[in-house]
């Protein structure tokens, strides 16, 4: 007679297994660790969203930067009413420095609800033809508006820009005490500088020698033009021991 095979059940025997119980000490330490962290997170979330910490006012120090409030408002308005906790100061600083007249911007949080902004403006020394404005270091920028009219125009290529800026600095340093202002500088043949002054006078000099030859001319200037107007006069400063003055034919 064949005996029936007994099949073992794949189901685990749970009759004699005791239920898992978290030890009291482990539960106690888990609660001590987790609950304070959870409480702090809830408090931080509540504080960061509290209306008291929302941006309510903005302090701006512009250092005479030619910026209009409407230009700044376009950038700052989207941040008003947001919490200081969530403010990305680097992002706002980048947006401000993208403006043409801004050289550097510093953004700080003043608790509980004030945004402090300090703007260092660009300081142009000349207009560079077809390029924009340029500072004394050769940095070029292009403001959207408010281009000053009291700075000279530079006509030169990129290679001669530094030479042009050095010449502008030299003539401004010596000519301003004599109440003469430079209106235009044109570099010819990579070495000759032609200066146009606001009184109609034109000076021609080797660019790199303008610092040496200009004081001699300015010392003689009151006598040379004591009776006749300098308007339209042309002064060649390339002579080793002096200068030559050419006047209009009708004079």
matplotlib code that plots the C-alpha trace (Angstrom):
import matplotlib.pyplot as plt

x = [0.0, 1.3, 1.8, 0.7, 3.5, 3.2, 3.7, 5.5, 3.7, 5.5, 3.7, 5.7, 4.6, 3.5, 1.8, 4.7, 6.4, 6.2, 5.2, 8.1, 8.1, 10.5, 12.5, 11.5, 15.0, 15.4, 12.0, 12.8, 16.1, 14.4, 11.8, 14.3, 16.3, 13.5, 10.9, 13.2, 14.3, 10.8, 9.8, 12.6, 11.7, 8.1, 9.2, 11.6, 8.8, 6.4, 8.9, 10.1, 6.5, 5.4, 4.4, 6.7, 9.7, 8.4, 10.4, 8.6, 11.2, 14.4, 17.3, 19.4, 22.8, 23.6, 26.8, 25.6, 24.9, 22.7, 20.0, 16.3, 14.0, 11.9, 14.8, 15.4, 11.8, 11.6, 14.1, 13.1, 9.3, 9.1, 11.0, 8.7, 6.5, 8.8, 10.5, 14.0, 14.7, 14.2, 15.8, 18.7, 21.0, 23.5, 20.7, 19.5, 23.1, 23.6, 20.4, 21.5, 25.0, 23.5, 22.3, 24.6, 25.5, 26.2, 29.8, 29.2, 26.2, 26.1, 22.9, 22.4, 19.5, 18.6, 16.3, 13.4, 12.1, 14.5, 16.6, 19.8, 21.4, 24.7, 25.5, 29.0, 28.5, 30.5, 32.8, 33.4, 36.2, 35.3, 32.9, 34.5, 33.2, 31.0, 31.7, 30.1, 31.5, 34.9, 36.5, 40.1, 40.9, 39.6, 36.4, 33.6, 29.9, 26.8, 24.1, 20.6, 20.3, 21.7, 25.0, 26.9, 27.7, 30.7, 33.2, 35.4, 34.9, 37.7, 38.3, 40.7, 41.0, 41.2, 45.0, 45.4, 42.7, 45.1, 47.3, 44.2, 43.1, 46.6, 46.5, 43.1, 44.3, 47.4, 45.6, 42.8, 45.2, 47.1, 44.3, 41.6, 43.4, 43.6, 39.8, 40.2, 38.2, 38.9, 36.0, 37.5, 40.7, 41.5, 44.6, 46.1, 48.8, 48.9, 51.0, 49.7, 47.0, 44.8, 43.1, 40.0, 39.3, 36.0, 37.2, 37.7, 41.5, 43.1, 46.4, 48.6, 51.2, 52.9, 50.6, 53.2, 54.8, 51.7, 52.5, 55.9, 55.0, 51.6, 52.8, 55.1, 52.2, 49.8, 52.3, 52.4, 48.7, 47.6, 50.1, 49.6, 45.8, 45.6, 44.3, 42.8, 40.4, 41.8, 38.7, 39.8, 43.5, 45.8, 48.8, 51.5, 53.4, 55.8, 58.7, 61.5, 61.9, 58.5, 55.3, 53.8, 50.4, 48.4, 45.3, 42.4, 43.1, 40.5, 42.4]
y = [0.0, 3.4, 5.9, 9.5, 12.0, 14.8, 18.3, 20.8, 24.0, 27.1, 29.3, 30.3, 29.0, 32.0, 30.3, 30.4, 33.7, 36.6, 40.1, 42.6, 45.3, 48.3, 48.4, 51.3, 52.7, 52.8, 54.4, 57.0, 58.0, 58.1, 60.4, 62.7, 63.0, 63.4, 65.5, 68.5, 68.5, 68.3, 71.1, 73.3, 72.7, 73.7, 76.8, 77.8, 77.3, 79.4, 82.2, 82.3, 82.7, 85.2, 88.6, 90.3, 89.2, 90.1, 92.8, 96.1, 98.7, 99.2, 101.4, 102.4, 104.2, 105.1, 107.2, 109.7, 107.0, 108.4, 105.8, 106.6, 105.1, 103.6, 101.6, 100.2, 99.6, 97.2, 95.0, 95.4, 95.3, 91.5, 91.0, 93.2, 91.2, 88.1, 86.9, 87.9, 84.3, 83.1, 86.1, 85.1, 88.1, 86.9, 86.6, 90.2, 91.5, 89.9, 91.6, 95.0, 94.7, 93.9, 97.5, 99.7, 102.3, 99.8, 98.7, 96.8, 96.2, 95.0, 93.5, 93.0, 91.9, 94.2, 92.3, 92.1, 93.4, 95.8, 95.3, 97.4, 98.0, 99.9, 100.7, 101.7, 103.5, 103.3, 106.3, 107.0, 109.3, 109.3, 108.2, 105.6, 105.9, 103.0, 101.2, 103.0, 104.6, 103.7, 104.2, 104.9, 101.2, 100.6, 98.9, 99.5, 99.7, 100.8, 102.5, 102.6, 106.3, 109.3, 109.5, 112.5, 115.3, 116.7, 113.9, 113.8, 111.6, 109.2, 108.2, 105.3, 101.6, 99.0, 98.8, 102.4, 102.7, 102.6, 105.3, 107.4, 107.0, 108.0, 111.1, 112.0, 111.7, 113.8, 116.6, 116.7, 116.9, 119.9, 121.7, 121.8, 124.3, 126.5, 126.2, 124.3, 121.1, 118.3, 117.6, 115.1, 113.1, 111.5, 109.2, 109.3, 106.8, 105.0, 107.7, 111.3, 112.7, 115.5, 117.2, 119.4, 121.7, 123.4, 126.9, 125.8, 125.2, 122.2, 120.7, 118.2, 116.1, 112.8, 110.9, 109.7, 113.1, 115.2, 115.1, 116.7, 119.4, 120.5, 122.5, 124.7, 125.6, 126.3, 128.6, 130.7, 130.3, 133.6, 135.7, 133.9, 134.4, 137.6, 139.6, 137.0, 134.2, 130.7, 129.5, 127.8, 128.0, 125.0, 124.4, 121.9, 120.7, 118.4, 120.9, 120.1, 123.7, 125.2, 125.0, 126.5, 128.3, 128.3, 130.6, 130.9, 132.6, 135.3, 136.3]
z = [0.0, -1.0, 1.8, 1.2, 1.2, 3.6, 2.2, 4.4, 4.7, 3.5, 6.0, 9.0, 12.3, 14.3, 17.1, 19.4, 18.1, 20.5, 19.1, 18.6, 21.3, 21.1, 24.2, 26.4, 26.6, 22.9, 22.4, 25.1, 23.4, 20.0, 21.3, 23.1, 19.8, 17.2, 19.1, 19.7, 16.1, 14.9, 17.3, 16.1, 12.5, 13.2, 15.0, 12.2, 9.6, 11.6, 12.2, 8.6, 7.3, 10.0, 8.6, 11.0, 9.0, 5.6, 3.8, 4.5, 3.7, 1.6, 2.5, -0.5, -0.6, -4.1, -3.8, -6.4, -8.9, -11.7, -11.1, -11.2, -8.6, -11.3, -12.5, -9.1, -8.5, -11.4, -9.7, -6.0, -6.2, -6.7, -3.4, -1.3, 1.0, 0.9, 4.1, 4.9, 5.8, 2.2, 0.5, -1.9, -1.4, -4.1, -6.7, -5.9, -6.0, -9.5, -10.8, -9.5, -10.9, -14.3, -14.5, -16.6, -14.0, -11.2, -10.6, -7.4, -5.2, -1.6, -0.3, 3.5, 5.6, 8.5, 10.9, 11.3, 8.0, 6.2, 3.1, 3.0, -0.4, -1.1, -4.7, -6.0, -9.3, -12.4, -12.8, -16.5, -17.6, -21.3, -24.0, -26.3, -29.9, -30.9, -27.7, -24.7, -21.6, -20.2, -16.7, -16.0, -15.9, -19.3, -18.2, -20.8, -19.9, -21.6, -19.5, -20.9, -20.4, -18.4, -20.5, -19.1, -21.5, -19.6, -20.3, -23.5, -26.5, -27.4, -31.0, -31.1, -31.7, -29.0, -29.1, -28.3, -25.6, -22.7, -24.4, -24.8, -21.2, -20.0, -22.2, -20.9, -17.3, -18.0, -19.7, -17.2, -14.3, -15.8, -17.8, -15.2, -13.0, -16.1, -16.5, -19.8, -20.4, -22.9, -25.2, -27.6, -28.1, -31.4, -31.9, -35.3, -36.6, -33.2, -31.6, -32.3, -30.0, -31.2, -28.2, -28.7, -25.8, -24.8, -25.8, -29.5, -29.1, -30.7, -29.4, -31.3, -29.4, -29.2, -26.9, -24.5, -24.2, -23.4, -19.7, -20.3, -23.0, -21.7, -18.6, -20.8, -23.1, -20.2, -18.6, -21.8, -22.6, -21.0, -23.0, -26.3, -26.2, -24.3, -27.2, -29.6, -28.9, -28.9, -30.7, -33.9, -33.1, -33.6, -31.4, -32.3, -29.2, -31.0, -31.1, -28.6, -27.4, -27.7, -29.8, -32.9, -33.1, -36.2, -36.4, -38.7, -42.0, -41.3, -38.2]

ax = plt.figure().add_subplot(projection="3d")
ax.plot(x, y, z, "-o")
ax.set_aspect("equal")
plt.show()
